[in-house]
């Protein structure tokens, strides 16, 4: 089934170029999606009522509308109101907005799991609300939310493949172009599957190391 010459001469060079574009999509989307998710999650729990309503509406919108539809709106819809985004910018923005919505749900759940007695103790010690959040609540919540947020990063790696539908040619896009030219879909997409499996495996390993690094003995799961 596999023609080594075809793989070496055509498949790997094309997919490696697409892999680099996928990494450029995934890394900033994961970083800013997590950052904004933490902020939105905090607002949903500790914000003023009107801020909570806005944050909840944002989360419901971006969790409820399919990501593909969001990308179409950003790339094809915004020009109708005079906003033009390059394919890469539209893809990254869509991934960030979607990831932040899901991450905010993990963070919100983690924040609600923090015992209220800790907040009362911090207030008794003279901490302001902001100091309590930054120094006591958020660090604990982020640790508890890491598994869920890590799972969202794994999903992000896989749904980054949607970028090619708005002409941002990443790994899946390069594979689609090559397979359409050569009609060797089986070989090309089996290799693409191996590339994504490699990305997910590396990301899962790194996320596990991050969880271990931030693990506190006696807090959460036991160290393995």
C-alpha positions as CSV (number, residue, x, y, z in Angstrom):
1,X,0.0,0.0,0.0
2,X,2.7,2.5,1.0
3,X,5.1,3.8,-1.7
4,X,8.1,4.9,0.2
5,X,9.3,7.1,-2.6
6,X,5.9,8.9,-2.7
7,X,5.9,9.4,1.1
8,X,9.4,10.8,1.1
9,X,9.2,12.9,-2.0
10,X,5.6,14.2,-1.8
11,X,3.8,13.4,1.4
12,X,6.3,14.3,4.2
13,X,7.4,17.7,2.6
14,X,3.8,18.8,2.1
15,X,2.6,17.7,5.5
16,X,5.5,19.1,7.3
17,X,4.7,22.5,5.9
18,X,1.1,22.0,7.1
19,X,2.3,20.8,10.4
20,X,4.2,24.0,11.0
21,X,1.0,26.0,10.2
22,X,-1.0,23.9,12.6
23,X,1.5,24.5,15.4
24,X,1.2,28.3,14.7
25,X,-2.6,27.9,15.0
26,X,-2.6,25.7,18.1
27,X,0.0,27.4,20.4
28,X,-1.4,31.0,20.5
29,X,-5.0,29.7,20.5
30,X,-4.3,27.4,23.5
31,X,-2.4,30.0,25.5
32,X,-4.9,32.9,25.0
33,X,-7.9,30.5,25.2
34,X,-6.7,29.4,28.6
35,X,-5.9,33.0,29.8
36,X,-9.3,34.4,28.7
37,X,-11.0,31.3,30.0
38,X,-9.6,31.9,33.5
39,X,-10.7,35.6,33.3
40,X,-14.2,34.8,32.1
41,X,-14.6,32.0,34.6
42,X,-13.6,34.4,37.5
43,X,-16.1,37.0,36.2
44,X,-18.8,34.4,36.0
45,X,-18.4,33.5,39.7
46,X,-17.2,36.8,41.3
47,X,-18.2,39.5,38.9
48,X,-20.9,42.0,39.4
49,X,-24.4,40.8,38.3
50,X,-24.3,42.5,34.9
51,X,-20.8,41.2,34.3
52,X,-21.9,37.7,35.1
53,X,-24.8,38.0,32.7
54,X,-22.5,39.1,29.9
55,X,-19.9,36.4,30.6
56,X,-22.7,33.7,30.8
57,X,-24.2,34.9,27.5
58,X,-20.7,34.8,25.9
59,X,-20.1,31.2,27.2
60,X,-23.6,30.0,26.0
61,X,-23.1,31.6,22.6
62,X,-19.7,30.1,21.8
63,X,-20.4,26.7,23.3
64,X,-23.8,26.5,21.6
65,X,-22.8,27.6,18.0
66,X,-20.7,25.1,16.1
67,X,-17.1,26.2,15.6
68,X,-17.3,25.8,11.9
69,X,-20.2,28.3,11.8
70,X,-18.2,30.7,14.0
71,X,-15.2,30.5,11.5
72,X,-17.6,31.1,8.6
73,X,-19.0,34.2,10.4
74,X,-15.5,35.6,11.2
75,X,-14.1,35.0,7.7
76,X,-17.1,35.3,5.3
77,X,-19.6,37.3,7.4
78,X,-17.5,40.1,8.9
79,X,-16.6,41.6,5.5
80,X,-20.2,42.5,5.1
81,X,-19.8,45.0,7.9
82,X,-16.4,46.2,6.8
83,X,-14.2,44.0,8.9
84,X,-11.7,41.9,6.9
85,X,-9.6,39.2,8.6
86,X,-6.8,37.1,7.0
87,X,-7.5,33.3,7.1
88,X,-4.9,32.8,9.8
89,X,-6.2,35.7,12.0
90,X,-9.8,34.5,11.6
91,X,-8.8,30.9,12.5
92,X,-6.8,31.9,15.6
93,X,-9.5,34.3,16.8
94,X,-12.2,31.7,16.3
95,X,-10.2,29.0,18.2
96,X,-9.5,31.5,21.1
97,X,-13.1,32.5,21.5
98,X,-14.3,29.0,21.4
99,X,-11.6,27.6,23.7
100,X,-12.1,30.4,26.2
101,X,-15.8,29.6,26.5
102,X,-15.1,25.9,27.3
103,X,-12.2,26.7,29.6
104,X,-14.3,29.2,31.5
105,X,-16.7,26.4,32.4
106,X,-13.9,24.3,33.8
107,X,-12.6,27.3,35.8
108,X,-16.1,28.2,37.0
109,X,-16.6,24.7,38.4
110,X,-13.2,24.7,40.0
111,X,-13.9,28.1,41.6
112,X,-17.2,26.9,43.0
113,X,-15.4,24.0,44.6
114,X,-13.3,26.3,46.8
115,X,-14.6,26.3,50.3
116,X,-16.2,29.6,51.4
117,X,-14.4,29.4,54.7
118,X,-11.1,30.3,52.9
119,X,-12.7,33.5,51.6
120,X,-13.9,34.4,55.1
121,X,-10.5,33.6,56.6
122,X,-8.8,35.8,54.0
123,X,-11.2,38.7,54.7
124,X,-10.5,38.3,58.4
125,X,-6.8,38.7,57.7
126,X,-7.4,41.9,55.9
127,X,-7.2,40.7,52.3
128,X,-9.2,42.6,49.7
129,X,-11.4,40.8,47.3
130,X,-8.9,41.1,44.5
131,X,-6.0,40.0,46.7
132,X,-8.1,37.0,47.8
133,X,-8.8,36.0,44.2
134,X,-5.2,36.4,43.0
135,X,-3.4,34.9,46.0
136,X,-5.8,32.2,47.3
137,X,-8.7,31.3,45.1
138,X,-7.5,31.4,41.5
139,X,-4.3,29.4,42.1
140,X,-6.3,26.6,43.6
141,X,-9.0,26.7,41.0
142,X,-6.5,26.7,38.1
143,X,-4.9,23.5,39.6
144,X,-8.3,21.8,39.8
145,X,-9.3,23.0,36.3
146,X,-6.0,21.8,34.7
147,X,-7.3,18.3,33.6
148,X,-10.4,19.8,32.0
149,X,-8.5,22.6,30.3
150,X,-5.9,20.1,29.2
151,X,-8.6,18.1,27.6
152,X,-9.8,21.2,25.8
153,X,-6.2,21.7,24.4
154,X,-6.3,18.2,23.0
155,X,-9.6,19.0,21.4
156,X,-8.1,22.2,20.0
157,X,-5.4,20.2,18.3
158,X,-8.0,18.2,16.5
159,X,-10.4,20.9,15.6
160,X,-7.6,23.1,14.3
161,X,-8.1,21.0,11.2
162,X,-11.2,23.1,10.5
163,X,-9.0,26.1,9.5
164,X,-8.6,24.8,6.0
165,X,-12.3,25.4,5.2
166,X,-11.6,29.2,5.4
167,X,-8.5,28.7,3.2
168,X,-5.9,28.6,6.1
169,X,-4.0,25.7,4.7
170,X,-2.7,23.7,7.7
171,X,-2.0,20.0,8.1
172,X,-5.4,18.8,6.9
173,X,-5.5,21.4,4.2
174,X,-2.2,20.3,2.8
175,X,-3.3,16.7,2.9
176,X,-6.6,17.6,1.1
177,X,-4.7,19.4,-1.7
178,X,-2.1,16.6,-2.1
179,X,-4.7,13.8,-2.1
180,X,-6.8,15.7,-4.6
181,X,-3.8,16.0,-7.0
182,X,-2.5,12.4,-6.6
183,X,-5.8,10.5,-5.8
184,X,-3.9,8.6,-3.1
185,X,-6.3,9.5,-0.3
186,X,-5.6,6.4,1.8
187,X,-1.9,6.9,2.1
188,X,-2.0,10.6,2.6
189,X,-4.7,10.6,5.3
190,X,-3.2,7.7,7.2
191,X,-0.1,9.7,7.6
192,X,-2.1,12.7,8.6
193,X,-3.8,10.6,11.3
194,X,-0.3,9.6,12.5
195,X,0.7,13.3,12.6
196,X,-2.3,14.3,14.8
197,X,-1.8,11.3,17.0
198,X,1.8,12.4,17.5
199,X,0.6,16.0,18.4
200,X,-2.0,14.8,20.8
201,X,0.5,12.4,22.5
202,X,3.1,15.1,23.0
203,X,0.5,17.6,24.3
204,X,-0.9,15.0,26.7
205,X,2.6,14.2,28.0
206,X,3.4,17.9,28.5
207,X,0.1,18.5,30.2
208,X,0.7,15.6,32.6
209,X,4.1,17.1,33.4
210,X,2.4,20.5,34.1
211,X,-0.1,18.9,36.4
212,X,2.7,17.1,38.3
213,X,4.7,20.3,38.6
214,X,1.8,22.2,40.1
215,X,0.5,19.4,42.2
216,X,0.6,20.0,46.0
217,X,0.8,16.9,48.2
218,X,-2.6,16.3,49.9
219,X,-4.3,18.6,47.4
220,X,-6.4,16.8,44.8
221,X,-5.2,13.5,43.4
222,X,-2.2,11.8,44.9
223,X,1.1,12.0,43.0
224,X,1.7,8.9,40.9
